[in-house]
Amino acid sequence: MFIGHFGVGFGAKVAASKVSLGSLFLAAQFADLLWPTFLLLGIEPARIDPGATRVTPLDFEYYPISHSLLAVLGWAVLFAAAYQALGRYRRGAFVLGLALFSH
């Protein structure tokens, strides 16, 4: 699962060479970095269910703020806007937004 996100970061480096690889990785992983925070705050619930999957005992019940299509689109726009405001690199901001939305 996570290797695909890093693949997006590596691939996006070709499209926006001035953007750091770390920023591209952050964008591609952003939803997965938001989710644990929202879980700890009680905003997006999960329950422990041993045997639910082969990888983790977590049953992801409901996570519309970090992973829904509309929310990820919003996060992508915000992330790209923040990068554009700080970095003044339009192409890089667009590529970062796409990397985040690819999640």
N, C-alpha and C positions, 0 to 999 in steps of 0.2 A: 504494500500500500504506500508506504512512505517513499520508496525508491522511485516511484512514478512521479512524485512531486519534485524530487531532486532532479529527475530527468527533464522536467519542464524548465526548471531553473537553468540547467546546463544548456538546453536548446535555446532558451530565450537570450542567452548571452550573445549568440550570433546576431540576433536582431537589434540588440542595444548594447554594443560593446563598452560603452562608457559607464554603464551601470555595474556596480560591484556584484560579484557572485553571491555575496552574503545577502544583499538586498533582494536579489532574484529568488534565493532560497526562502527568505522571509515571506515574500509575497506568495510563493507557491504553497507554503505551509501555514499561512496566516489563519485560516479557519480552524486548523488543528491546534493552533496555539491559543486561540480564543476559547475553544470549547472547554478545556480543563478549568480555566478561570471562571467561566459561567457555571460549570459544574460545582466548583467550590463555593460559589456565591448562592447556589440553590436556584439559579435561573433556568438551567437546562438539566433535567434529571437523568439519571441512569441508575440501574439497580444491579446488584451482584447476583448473578445466576450461573453457578458453576456448570460448565458443560454447554453453555449457550452457543459458544463458538469454539473452534480449536485453538484460537490465539489468546483470547481474553475472556474472563468470566463476566465482563460487563455487558449488560443489555442496554443499548443506547435507546432510550424510550422516546425522547422528544428533544430535538435541538434546532429549532427554527431560527434562532438569532445568529448562530454561527455557521450553519450549513444549508439553510434553505436557498433555493435559487434566487429569490428576490433579495434576501439578506446578503448573500455573497456578491451579488451585483452591486449593492450599496457599499459594501466593504471595499470592493474593487475601485469604485469611483472615489471614495474617500482616500484610499491609499494612494491612488494615482494623483489626486489633487494635492495631497500633502507632499508627495515627492516633487511634483511640478513647482509648488510654492517654495520648497527648500532648494531644489536642485536646478530649476530652470532648464530642464532637459525634457522637452515635450515627447520625443520619441521614447525615451526611457520611461516616462510616466505612463505612456500608453502600453508599453510592453509589460511593465509591472502590473498594471491593471488587468491585462489579459492573463498574466501568469496567476494572479489571485483568482480571477474568475474561472480559470481552468479547473480549479478544485472541484 
